[in-house]
Amino acid sequence: MSHDHHGPPKEPIGWMDKPEVVKRFFQVFYVLCALTIVGELFVDRELHHPWEWVFSFYGLWGFASFWFLVLVAKQMRKLLIRAEDYYDVD
């Protein structure tokens, strides 16, 4: 797989291309994540299973699930990957 680069890199064209905007975006995202975890302390939830008593159970469950999907996808890629010119007609 080759990538040809012609000339100098282009100037950022969108608001998400600017590093300071991306940095601010992630800072806001981290603050919102922290607020949801802190907010869990003040919400009285109706729990149905014993493992739901674990602090931040749903956040941990979501992280573990996503991590599992990434590992499965890496293995699936080995089975499903095709050559770059797979669909080229001779």
N, C-alpha and C positions, 0 to 999 in steps of 0.2 A: 504494500500500500504506500504509494508515494504522494506527497503533497508538494505542489509547486507553489512557491510564494513569489509573487511579482512585486517588487518595489518595497518601500517602507511600510510598516504597519499603518493601518487606517486609524484616523482619529475616532474616538468614541462617538457613536451616533445616537445612542439611546440613553435614557436615564440610568439604566442598570449596567451600562458599560463603564460608568465612572466609579473608581475604587472607593471614594469617600461615601458615595451613596450606598454602595453594597455594604460597607462597614457599618453605616448607620442603620441600614435595614436589619442586619444581624443583631446589632445591639438592641433594637426595639423588639425583635423576635425573642431574644434571650430574656429580656425583662418580662415580656408577656408569659413566657414559659414559667418563670419564677413566680409570677403573680398567680398563675393557676395552681401551682403546687402549694403556695401559701394559702390560697383560697380554700383548698381542700380541708384545711384545719377548721374552718368555720362553717362548713356545710354538713348538715346531719343527713347522711345517706341511709337509705334502707338497704341493708346488705342481705344477700341471699345465700352466699357461700362463705365458708370460713376464711378462705384466702383473700377475700375482699377487704379484710381488716388490715392487711399490709399497707403501710403508708405509701401513697402514690402507686398503687397496684396497677391501675389502668395505664399509666405512663410507662411503667416497667414492662407491662404485657405488650404494649404497642411497640416499644423499642425491640424487645426480644423477637416479636413476630416479624418485624421489618428485617432484622438481622438474619433471621432464618430464611426469609425470601431471597435475600441477596446471596446467601450461600447456595441455595437451590438454583438460582439463576446462573451462577458461575458454572455449576456442573452442567446445566442444560445447554449453556453456550458451547461447551465442548462437543456435545452431541449434535447440535443444530447448525453450527457455523458452516458457511460455505465459502468457497474461494471468491475473491473480489470480482472475477470475471465469470461467475457461475451462470448468469443469465445472458451473457454476450453470445450473439449468433456469429458463427464463423463465416 
